[in-house]
């Protein structure tokens, strides 16, 4: 159960970062669909993704390889990626 809580917390935090960085209006972390394709459905470009990746690196003290950017298609995928990076640090 605590793992699920941690995952939900990361999903919410990543959604907050994306909403803030992209200045999305009428969207909250509660209404943000974690399975929405960020490129195809939200329309973010490579520069937006790079900015989000930099913020995530600072927030979670991880390194996100540029080659991994294409994997970061949804908030849920980003969450899983962050969890893998954090687990590898332990």
C-alpha positions in Angstrom: 0.0 0.0 0.0 2.7 2.6 0.8 4.2 2.0 -2.7 0.9 3.0 -4.3 0.7 6.1 -2.2 4.2 7.1 -3.2 3.3 6.5 -6.9 0.2 8.6 -6.6 2.3 11.3 -4.9 4.8 11.3 -7.8 2.1 11.4 -10.4 0.5 14.4 -8.7 3.8 16.2 -8.3 4.8 15.6 -12.0 1.3 16.8 -13.1 1.8 20.0 -10.9 5.2 20.6 -12.6 3.8 20.1 -16.1 0.8 22.4 -15.4 3.1 25.0 -13.9 5.8 24.8 -16.6 3.3 24.9 -19.5 1.1 27.4 -17.8 -1.9 25.2 -18.4 -5.2 26.8 -17.5 -8.4 25.1 -16.3 -6.3 22.0 -15.4 -5.5 20.8 -11.9 -3.4 17.9 -10.7 -6.7 16.2 -9.8 -8.2 16.6 -13.3 -4.9 15.9 -15.2 -5.1 12.5 -16.9 -1.8 10.7 -16.1 -2.3 8.5 -19.2 -2.7 11.4 -21.6 0.0 11.4 -24.3 1.9 14.6 -23.7 3.1 15.1 -27.3 0.1 13.9 -29.2 -2.7 15.0 -27.0 -1.2 18.0 -25.1 1.0 19.2 -27.9 4.2 19.7 -26.0 7.4 20.0 -28.1 10.9 18.9 -27.5 11.9 22.2 -25.8 8.9 21.8 -23.3 9.9 18.3 -22.6 13.6 19.3 -22.0 12.4 22.0 -19.6 10.2 19.6 -17.7 13.1 17.0 -17.6 15.4 19.6 -16.1 12.9 20.5 -13.4 12.3 16.8 -12.6 16.1 16.3 -12.3 16.3 19.1 -9.8 13.2 18.0 -7.9 14.1 14.3 -7.6 18.0 14.6 -7.7 18.2 12.2 -10.7 19.7 12.3 -14.1 17.4 12.0 -17.1 19.4 11.0 -20.2 18.3 12.9 -23.4 18.0 9.5 -25.1 15.2 8.6 -22.6 13.1 11.7 -23.5 11.0 9.7 -26.0 10.0 7.3 -23.3 8.5 10.1 -21.2 5.2 10.2 -23.1 2.7 10.3 -20.2 2.8 11.3 -16.6 2.5 7.7 -15.6 5.5 6.7 -17.7 7.4 9.7 -16.2 6.5 8.5 -12.7 7.7 4.9 -13.5 10.9 6.3 -14.9 11.5 8.4 -11.7 10.7 5.4 -9.5 13.3 3.3 -11.4 15.9 6.0 -11.1 15.3 6.5 -7.4 15.4 2.7 -6.8 18.7 2.5 -8.6 20.2 5.2 -6.3 19.4 3.0 -3.2 
